[in-house]
Amino acid sequence: MANRFKTIFASFGIAFILIVFEYFLESSFLSLFLKENLVGLLLTLMAINTATSTVISGKLEEISERTGADFADVIKEIKFSLVEQIALIIMAVILLIIEDSKVLETKVEYFDTLINILLATILVYAVDILRDTGVAIFNIVIELSKKND
């Protein structure tokens, strides 16, 4: 759990740096990209992770049958990862609805900047989930190749 908080804070820090960088360059690329594409991108990343997680689960089951190893904790993490991705999609939709609010825009200073940082945090966190899934695949491939040698 502590690792997740570190990842959340790291994602927030990276997002903050990106949005501040965008602000100082007087650019709106990232902000516009997030507003127009974030939900679709998150759905795509979730689809990739779901397919990859299915492969991982199958290989772990195969390894478990051969070796008797227990991968219950790994499977639990894979399931939690999918729940995290659904939560990220829901948060992104809510933030995008809030971002478009005329009521809140006039009452909160730096409203757009705060929303953009939160949206960028969601993107960075989702990419980290994808990275984590990729690392799992490579670890399985390495372990399977060791067994075959």
ABEGO torsion letter per residue (X at the ends): XAAAAAAAAAAAAAAAAAAAAAAAAGBAAAAAAAAAAAAAAAAAAAAAAAAAAAAAAAAAAAAAAAAGBBAAAAAAAAAAAAAAAAAAAAAAAAAAAAAABAAAAAABBGAAAAAAAAAAAAAAAAAAAAAAAAAAAAAAAAAAAAAAX
